[in-house]
């Protein structure tokens, strides 16, 4: 008997020492990751757009459950919403069979999940039951209170916590925080032995990110874009609202969008932030580029008149056919060309300006390059260098064809005119704050360059008011009591290699009040379904008016209000009127 006992001890302590030591240490010691809480995303007024909620993953150690504990399982089942029989079945299965290279092994089950996620309050009631072996691990769940609201700006996380798009990815370094960990020992009843705690590194929670978005304006914009979807059933639509003197984006929305809380069920196409990823020919919204450039270079004046009935011009020894207009306009001033959106008038101005200046001013206004907004997927657009232009480009480029732009680039060009000729970098982040609201990093307005002089921008603003009149192309954008400057765009789309008159992109980009601009609004509707062409003045201009009328009340905008213009108080960075780009 003693010989058998001694042999068994030698077998356990010598032959199987290493294997059983690992099992014992694994059962006794544990290393736990302490998850950091991800920071919240807030709007400019402190409203929550993305929050992290603590959740408990509840489980049980079957080795510690006895039959006398089963009556309490009924109470547990009621608390966590799981059938009591399922809990009993999981708690009674104490071993599992593992097939390995050395044959089948029977191993004890030390933990089995009962509930994926329960709240802190429910977990406190679970602990009061004092059921041996029932305990939870704390995790965090990302929630988006607005659901669809600002989905393309905010972005989302995968189930494993990896940021995929939007601010979630752009600001992940600040939002994610740093996980901690601790190593402890437990007794036979799985109770933690604090005296044997060897390491305990506390997690560092993530910082909060405050956006430039205004929840009220974002919600207003999304209501309008949903109406566009219901009325016109377009392929897509985009609305952008910003402050011209700071570059801060107050709202950005795309149609279609998706529910951030159910991102796994959303179609890939709905996740694209079309404001920065989709390239379109800007059409007539681009006409402010050659006209402001010609004014700035003093090639033309606001009093000059242009014959918009001519069909061709002689240029560098060649006869060039001019693009057609909807009707014969006769002679028009610069303001008339903008008001009537004359293709021939804009082409004539572009020809006077020349290829090199056209190209340089387009680049200076931000076309053909990323804005630097920082969100995932932004593209540069297309502005071909002059050496790649064909013989007709000089007549088509000034009217917004032969150039590819994103909605944010078109919006920025109009914002540059509103900001007295200075191009600002668009931003969606206002500041990074800690849990107490203390500012850690501020993202101040950033001027990129002066594009045109203050005088040129003022003249452009005045001329663009003619567009928003009954005689202009955007009479439906007018707002009683306010002077509004803007430009429509209606672009024929390319189908099977040629332009079609069946599909259009209608747009309107503008700002108000004209003399002291407070806000820039741009609306883009791609392939609206309606009788006749989807003119920007028809499908986009009314949306501008609806948004503007609400912003008057929300932002306290008055027709004669001084919001601190460039020439006086300097809220926008001061720059020379000279051509510095």
N, C-alpha and C positions, 0 to 999 in steps of 0.2 A: 504494500500500500504506500509506504514511504518512498520506495523506489519509483513507483508510478508518479507520485506527487512531485518528487524531485525532477523527474524527466520532463514533466509538464512545465515546471518552472523554467528549466533550462531552455525548453522550446520557445516559451513566451518571451523570456528575458534576453536570450541570445540569438536564436534563429530568427524569430519574428519581431525582434526589438524595434527595428527601424520602421517597419510597416505599422505596428500598433502604436508607436509613439506619435506618428503622424495623425492617426485616427484620434487618439486621445487629445492631442493638442488642437486638432481641428474642432473637436466637440467642446473643448474648454476655452480656447482662445478665439477671438474674432476681431476682424478689422473692418470697421464700418466707415463708409463714405458719408460725410455730412454735407448734404447738398446746399449750395448757396441759393438764395432767393433771387430770381431774375428781377431787375429793375422794371419799374412801370414806364409806360409811354403816356405823356400828357399833352393836352392841347395848350395853346398859348395862355389860356385862362386857368389852367390847372385841372381841367376835367380829364377823367381817366379814359384813355383810348385802348390801352392794353395793360392788363394787371396780372399778377401772379398770385394764385391762391394755394395755400397749403392743403394737401390732401393726404390721407393715410391709406397705405396699402395694408390691409388686414390679413393676418394668417394665423396658423395654429401649429404647434409642435405636437404631433400625435403621441409621442413618447410620454407626454405629461398628462394626457387626458385619461381619466378613469370612468367607469360606468356611473359612479355616483355624481359625476359632473354633467351627465346628459340632461337632467331637468333644466339646468341653466342655459343649455344650448337653445331651448325653445325661445327664451327671452333674447338671446343673442341674435337668433334668426329674425325676430321681429324688429330689432334695432337696425340691422344692416340690410334688410329686405331680401334675404336669401332663404330658400326652403330649408327647414330644420333637418329633414332627412338627408339632404345633400351635405350639410355640415357634419352630421353624424357619420355619414359614409366616409368623408375625408378624414375625420378625426380617428376613426377606427382602423384605418389602413396604416399600419405602423412600419411596414417594410416594403421594399421594392426589389425586383430581380434585375440585375445588370449583366448583360452578356458581354464578356471581354475576351481577350486573347487567351487568357488562362481559364476559360470556362465561365460558368454562371456563378454569380455572387449575390448573396442576399445582404442588402444594406438597409439600415434603419432610415426612415423618413423623419427628418428633423424640422421641416417646415413645409406647409402647403397653403396656397393662397385661398382665402375665403371671399375677399372683395377687392376689386381693383382700386377703388377710391371711395373713401368716406370722409366726412367733414370732421373738424376738430371737436365740435360739440358732441357728435355721435361717438367718437372715440373715447371721450371722457366718460360717457355712460357705459361704454363697453368695459372700460377698466374697472368701473364700480362693481361689475358682476364678479370680478376676481376669479375668472376661470383660468386654471393653470395652463400655461402654454399658449394662450391667446394674446398676441401682441401685434403691434403695427410698425411699419417703417414709413417715415415721413417723406413725401415727395411733393413736388410743386407742379401745378397745372396752369398753363397760360390761357387766359380768357380775354375775349374781346367784347366788351359790353355793347358796342354798336353793331356787331355782326358784320354787315356789308360795308359799314361806314369807313371811308378812306382805306379800303382794303388794299389798293395798289400802292399807296404810300406806306402804310404800316408794314405790310408783308406778314409772314407767319413762320412758325417753327414746325419742323417735322416731329413725329412722335418721340424720337430720341433726343429732342431738344436742339437739333441743328437748325440754325436760321437759314431760310431759303431766299427770301426776297425783301425788298423795301428797307425801312428803317431797322427792322429786326436784324437784318444782315449788316447794313451799313454801320450801325452803332453797337454791334454785338460786343466789341471790346469793352465798352462801358456798361452795357446791360447785363452781361453774363455773370460778373462777379467771380469769386474763386472758391471752389469746394474745399471743405476741410475733411478731417478724418480722425478716428480714434481707435486705439487698440485696447481691448479689455479682456477679462476672464469671467466666465460664468460658472456657477455651481451646477449640480446635477439637476436642479429644477429650473435651469436657464435664467437664474437671477444674477444680475450684474454684480461683480465683486469690485467695488470702487477702489479698494486698497491695492488691487493688482492692475490698475489702469496705468499703462506705460506711456502712451502718447495721446494728446487731445489737442488737435489744431482746429480752432473755431473757423467756420466758413465766413468769407467776406461777401456780404450781399452785394448785388449789382447796383449801380447808380441809376437814377431816373433820367429819362430823356424828355425834355420839353420841346415840343414842336412849334413851328410858326403857324400851324393850322389853327383856325378858329372853329370850334365845334358847331356854332350856330351857322356860320357861312358854309362849312362843309356839308352840313345837313341840308341847307337851302339848295346848294348846288346839286346834291344827289337827288333831291325831289324834282328839280328841273330836268336833270338828265334822264330820270325815269319816265317823265312825261314825254320827252323826245322819243324814248323807246316805244312808248305806248302809241303815240300818234303816227310816227314815221317808220317804225320798225327798221332802223338803219343797220348797216353792217357793224358800225361802231360809232361812238361819239365821245368827245372829250371836252371838258370845261376846266379852265384854269383861272384863278383869281389871285392877284398879288398886289403888293404895295410897290409903286414904281420907284420910290426914293430909297427903299431898303433892299429890294429884291426878295423879301419874305413872301413865301407862298401861303396865302390865306386859305385856299381850298384847291384841291386837284381831284378830279373824278373822271372815271372812264365807264363807258357802257359797251359791253356787259361787264358786270363785276361778280364777286363771289363772296360767300359767307366765310369769314376768317375762322369761325369756330368749327366749320366743316370743310376745311380746305382739302382734305383727302378725297372728297367726293366731287370737287370742282373740276371742270374741263380745263386743260392746259391753256387754251386760247383765252379763257376769261381771266387768267392770272396776269396777263401781259399789261404793263403800265404803258398804254398806247401814247400817253403824253410825251414819253421820252424814247419809245422804241419804234414807233411807226413812222415811216417816211412817206411824205406826200408832196405833190407839186403845190406850192402855196397859192398859185393863181394871183388874183388881183390884190390880195393883202401884201404882196411883194412890191407893188408899185410905189410904195412910200420910199423904197430904197433908192431907185434911180432919181426920183424927184428931189428927195432931201439931199442926195449927193450932188446933183446939179446946182441946187441952191447954195450948198455949202462951198462949192468950188467957184461960185459966182459965174457960172456958165449961162444961167438963166435968172430971171427975176419973176416975182409973182405977177407982174404986169404983162409979161410976154404972152403972145397968143400963138397958137399952133393950129395949122390946118389939119383937121382930123378926117377930112374927106379923101385925102390922097391915098392911093393904093400901093404905091411903090416909091422908093427913093434911090438915089445914086449914092453909093458908099464905097470909097476907095476903088473907083473904076468899075464897080459892079452895080447892077440894078437889083435891088432887094425888094421882094414883095412883102408888104406890111401885113400884120395879122388883121383880121376883120373885126368890126364892131357890130353891135346889135342893130344900130341905125346910123345914119349920117348925122354927125354932130356939128359939122361946120368948124368954125374957129373956136377954140377953147383956151382959157388961161390954165395955169397949173392947177388952180383950185377947181376949175371946171373938169379937167382931166380926172382928178380924184373923185369929184362928185358924180360924174357920169361913168366913171371907170372905163375910160376910153383906152382900148388896147393900142390903137394907132398913135395916140398922143404920147403914151408912155414909151412906146418903141422909138418914136422920134427923139425923145429926151435921152433915152439910152444910147442912141446913135451919137448924139452930140457929146455925151459924156465919154464914150469910147470903151472898148473891151477891158482895158487894164483897170480903169477907175471903177467900172461896174463890178468887176471881180473883187477889187480891194475893198470897196464899200460893203459889198455883200458879206465878205469875211469879217469886216470890222463890226457889222451889226450882229455877228454871231452865227451866220449861216456856214455850214460845212465843218463845224467843230462842236464837240461836246460842251454843254453849258457848265459842267462841273457840279451839278446838283447833288451827285453822290449816290443816287439810287441805282439799283441793279438794272442792267440792260440798256443803259443809254447809248444811243448811236450818234454818229457825227453828221448824218445827212450827206448830201451830195452837192458839191459846187466844183465843177470841173475847172481845172486851170485853163487859161486862155488858149494855150497851144493845142488843146483838145476840142476847141469849139469848131463847129462847122460854119458854113456861110450864113445860115439862118439864125444861129444862136444869138447874135447881136440884136435881132428883132424879137426873139421869143423870151430871152432871159429877163428883160425889163418887165414883162407882164407875168412873171412867176412860173414860166415853163422852162424846161431844160435845167431845173434846179430841184433838189429834193430836200425837204425840211421836216423836222419833227414839230408837233404842235407847240412845244415849249420854246423852240427857236423863233417861231412866228410870233408868239406871245412876247418874247423878250425884245424883239425888234420894235414892237409897238410901245413896250414899256420904256425903251431907250428914248423915244420921242417924248413920252410923258415925263421922263426924268431929265429934261433939258439937255438931252444929247449924251448922257452918260450911261453906258451899259453896265448894269449891276449883275453880279453873279446870283442866280436864283438859289434860295436856301429853304430847306424845310426844317432845319434844326435851329432852335433859338438858344438853348443852353442845356448843360448837364448839371444835375443837382443831386445832393445826397438825400438820405431818408428824412432829414429835417427841413428840406427845402432850400438849403444853402447852395448857392451857385458855385460850381467847381470850374466849369469852362463855359464861356460865353462865345457865341458865334455872331460877331458883329457884322453889320452890312459891309460888303466888299465890292468896291468899284473896280471894274476890270479896265476900262479905258473910256476916254472921251471919243465919241464917234462923229458928232456934228456939233456946231456951235450952239450956244444958248439961243441966239437970234434965229438960226435955222430951225431949231426945234419949236420955237414959239410960232413961227410962220407956218410950219407944218401942222401944228395943233389947230391953228385958226382955219387953215384950208380944209382940214379933215372934218370940221364941224359941218361943212356943206354936204358931206355924205349922209349925215343924220338929219335930213330935211325931207319934206315931201318931194322935192325935185331930185334928191340923191337916191342912191341905191339901198339905203338903210333907214328909210323913214320910220320903220317899225321899231327902231331902237331908241327913238326919242323919248325923253322923260321931261314932263312939264316942269318948268322952272329951272332946268339945268342945261348947261351947254355941254354937249357930248361930242368927242372926237373919235372917229373910228374908220375902219375900212372893211368892206365886204370882200369875199372871195368865192368864186364859183369855178371849180376846176373840173374839166372833163377828164374822165379816167381812161386809161389805156386798157383795151380788151383785144386780145389776139394780135398785139403788136401795133394797133392803131387807136386813135382817140375815138370815143363813142359819144354820141349825144344822148344816150340812154342812161348813163350812170355818171353821177357828179359827187363832188365833195363840196358842201356849202359851209362857209365860215364867216365869222365876224369877230374882229378884234378891235377893242376901243378902250378909252379911259374917260374919266370925268372927276370933278369939273374941269373944263378945258384949261382955264387960267391957273388953277392950283390943283393939279391932279392928286386925288387920294387913292384911287384904285384902278387897276387894269383888269379887264375881263375879256377872255377869249373863248369862243364857242366853235366847235368843229363837229359837223355831222356828215358822216361818210355813207354814201348811197342811201339817202332817204327815199322811202317809197311814197310817192305822191304823183298826182297828175301834173305832167310838165317837169321842167328842170328843177332841181333842188337848189335854187338860188340862195346864196348866203343871206341876202336881205329878207328872204321868206322863212327859212328854217332856223337861222341862227340869231338874227337881230332881235326878234321878240324875246328870246331867252335872255339876251343881254339886258333888255329893259326890265324883265321880271326880277332878275337878280339885283340890278342896280336900284330899283325902287325899294327893295327890302334893306339894302345896305345903307341907304340914306337914313333910315330910322336906326338901324343897329349901330352904325358908326358915327351917327350924329353929323352927317355931311350936310353942309349948307352951301348954296351956290356961290357966295362971296367969301367963304371961310378961308383964312390963311393958315395952311398947314405947315408953314416953315419952308418956303421955297428956297431953291438953291442960291439965288442971288442975294437973299437977305440973311436968313438964319443959319444956312449951311448944314441942314440935316443930312443932305447928300454930300459926299466928299467933293471938295472944290477941285476943279481941274481947269487948266488953260483951255481957251477956245481953239488953240492951234491943233493941227492934225498930228497926234502923237502916236497913233497906232501904226 
